[in-house]
Structure formats: structure tokens, C-alpha cells
């Protein structure tokens, strides 16, 4: 959840350090979208938040996510998307391999079904997902990309409803509508 605060960090960074400042519609949209996210995810999740090490790591993940988006935006001005993606996936894979080895994680002996699932996740969720983010960063401001990424929660819930028969509560539907409305507001001039 705390990673979803990245639009705030991107907006603040843009406001403080970039010539292209977020406008009042961006800030209004962020407030509306985050209110929608709270409604969508449920108030209890926020009531149960503990201000502990996990909270700090969650907050840090949002800041790192924002930094990634801002730096990617800058790099993608001079590097084409495919080269950028090749570099990022290679570095990320090496880093994750190192962490797995360091943690003593098993890297083989998985069933064919597990490998198919991992390959699907790698190609669809990661490669296609991050390519889409990178493509968006070449066409619209990082502020809009960061807030648009909040729509993942709504899309995931809709897919779970359609494909898995999961139920959508009235709060989830209302929160999703509010979240998407907030995103739309940020695109106003």
C-alpha cells in the first residue's frame, strides 16, 4: 500500500527540482485517487497499520519507486526503450540471482507447471508491464505515469472478478470509480 504513495513523491520531486511543475489538477487528482484507493482496499487495512520497520520499508519502497520513474524518464530521453529494458532486466536479474544465492533459495527442481507460470509472469507481468511503463514515460509526464499506475488495483480486481469469480464489494466498486476519477483529474490542464 505504501508503495502507492509514489505519486506524492514524484509530484514533490517534480515541484522541487524540475521545470515542469505539477499543476493543481495533479494534486487534486492525487487526493481523490488516494481516497479512492483507501475505500477500494478497505479502511481496516489502514487502521491496522503499525508504524514499525515494515511501515518504514513500505514508505521507502514508494520513494524508490518514484525515484525509478523519475530517473527512467530522464534516461529514456537519450536511450531507446528496448536498450533500456535490456539493461534493466539484465541488471535486475543478476541482482535477484545474487539475492537468491545469498539467501540460499532453491533455483531448480521445479515442475513444468511452475516454470510455465514463472515464464508467463516474466513475459506478461514484468516485461510487458515495464515496457508499457517505459513507453508511457516517453510520452507523458512522470507525474501522470505514477498516478496512472494506481489503476493496477482496479484492473486486477476486475480480472479476478471476470476470471476467478471473486466478489467485488460496493466499497471496492465505489473506491475504484473514485480512484479512476482521480487519475482522470490529473490529466486536466
C-alpha positions in Angstrom: 0.0 0.0 0.0 2.7 2.5 0.9 4.3 2.0 -2.5 1.2 3.6 -3.9 2.3 6.9 -2.4 4.8 7.2 -5.2 2.7 9.9 -7.0 3.2 12.1 -4.0 7.0 11.6 -4.1 7.1 12.1 -7.9 4.9 15.3 -7.5 7.1 16.7 -4.8 10.3 15.9 -6.7 8.9 17.5 -9.8 7.8 20.5 -7.8 11.2 21.0 -6.1 13.7 20.1 -8.9 12.1 20.1 -12.3 11.0 23.0 -14.6 7.7 21.1 -15.4 5.8 21.6 -12.1 2.6 19.6 -11.3 -0.5 21.7 -11.6 -3.4 22.0 -9.1 -5.3 19.3 -11.0 -2.5 16.9 -10.4 -2.6 17.4 -6.6 -6.5 17.3 -6.6 -6.4 14.1 -8.6 -3.8 12.6 -6.3 -6.0 13.3 -3.2 -9.1 11.9 -5.0 -7.3 8.8 -6.3 -5.7 8.0 -2.9 -9.1 8.4 -1.2 -10.5 6.0 -3.7 -7.6 3.6 -3.0 -8.4 3.7 0.7 -12.0 3.0 0.0 -11.1 0.3 -2.5 -8.7 -1.5 -0.2 -10.8 -1.0 2.9 -10.4 1.2 6.0 -9.4 -1.7 8.2 -6.1 -2.1 6.3 -5.2 1.5 7.3 -6.5 1.2 10.8 -4.2 -1.8 11.3 -1.1 -0.1 10.0 1.7 -0.3 12.5 4.5 2.3 12.4 7.2 -0.2 12.6 10.1 -1.4 10.4 7.7 -2.8 7.9 6.0 0.6 7.6 9.4 2.2 7.1 10.3 -0.3 4.4 6.9 0.3 2.7 7.4 4.0 2.7 10.9 3.6 1.3 9.6 1.4 -1.5 7.3 4.2 -2.6 10.2 6.6 -2.6 12.4 4.2 -4.5 9.5 3.6 -7.0 9.2 7.3 -7.5 13.0 7.7 -8.0 12.9 4.8 -10.5 10.2 6.6 -12.5 11.9 10.0 -12.4 15.3 8.5 -13.4 13.8 6.4 -16.1 12.1 9.4 -17.6 15.4 11.2 -17.8 17.3 8.2 -19.2 14.6 7.5 -21.8 15.2 10.9 -23.3 18.5 9.6 -24.7 18.2 5.8 -24.8 15.7 3.8 -26.8 13.2 1.6 -24.9 14.5 -1.7 -26.0 18.1 -1.0 -24.9 16.8 0.5 -21.6 14.7 -2.6 -21.0 17.5 -5.0 -21.9 19.8 -3.2 -19.4 17.2 -3.0 -16.6 16.1 -6.7 -16.9 19.8 -7.8 -17.1 20.8 -5.8 -14.0 17.6 -6.8 -12.2 18.1 -10.5 -13.0 21.7 -10.5 -11.8 20.7 -8.7 -8.6 17.9 -11.1 -7.9 20.1 -14.1 -8.6 22.7 -12.8 -6.2 20.0 -12.3 -3.5 18.6 -15.8 -4.1 22.1 -17.3 -3.8 22.8 -15.2 -0.7 19.5 -16.3 0.9 20.1 -20.0 0.0 17.0 -20.1 -2.2 16.4 -23.2 -4.4 16.8 -22.4 -8.1 15.9 -25.7 -9.7 13.8 -28.8 -9.2 10.5 -27.1 -10.0 7.7 -28.7 -12.0 6.9 -27.8 -15.6 3.8 -26.0 -14.4 5.9 -23.9 -12.1 8.3 -23.0 -14.9 5.4 -22.2 -17.2 3.9 -19.9 -14.5 7.2 -18.2 -13.9 7.8 -17.7 -17.7 4.2 -16.3 -18.1 4.8 -13.9 -15.1 8.2 -12.8 -16.5 6.9 -12.2 -20.1 3.4 -10.8 -19.3 3.6 -9.2 -15.9 7.1 -8.0 -15.9 8.4 -7.5 -19.4 5.1 -6.3 -21.0 4.2 -4.3 -17.8 7.6 -2.5 -17.5 7.7 -1.9 -21.3 4.3 -0.2 -21.0 5.6 2.0 -18.1 8.7 2.9 -20.1 6.7 3.6 -23.2 4.4 5.9 -21.2 7.3 7.7 -19.7 8.5 8.7 -23.2 5.1 10.2 -24.0 3.6 11.7 -20.8 5.0 13.3 -17.6 6.2 11.1 -14.9 3.6 12.5 -12.6 0.8 11.1 -14.8 2.6 7.8 -15.2 2.9 7.4 -11.4 -0.7 8.2 -10.7 -1.9 6.1 -13.6 -0.2 3.0 -12.1 -2.7 3.1 -9.3 -5.2 1.8 -11.8 -3.5 -1.6 -11.5 -5.5 -2.3 -8.3 -8.8 -1.7 -10.2 -7.7 -3.8 -13.2 -6.6 -6.6 -11.0 -9.9 -6.7 -9.2 -11.8 -6.7 -12.4 -9.8 -9.5 -13.8 -10.2 -11.5 -10.6 -13.9 -10.9 -10.8 -14.1 -12.0 -14.5 -11.6 -14.9 -14.5 -11.8 -16.2 -10.9 -15.3 -15.3 -9.9 -14.1 -13.2 -7.0 -16.7 -10.8 -5.5 -16.5 -7.0 -5.7 -17.9 -5.2 -2.7 -19.8 -1.9 -3.1 -16.9 -0.2 -1.3 -14.4 -1.7 -3.9 -16.6 -0.5 -6.8 -17.1 3.0 -5.4 -13.4 3.2 -4.5 -12.4 2.0 -7.9 -14.6 4.7 -9.6 -13.2 7.3 -7.3 -9.6 6.2 -8.0 -10.1 6.3 -11.7 -11.8 9.7 -11.4 -8.7 11.0 -9.5 -6.4 9.7 -12.3 -8.6 11.4 -14.9 -8.4 14.7 -13.0 -4.6 14.7 -13.1 -4.7 14.8 -16.9 -6.7 18.1 -16.9 -4.7 21.2 -18.0 
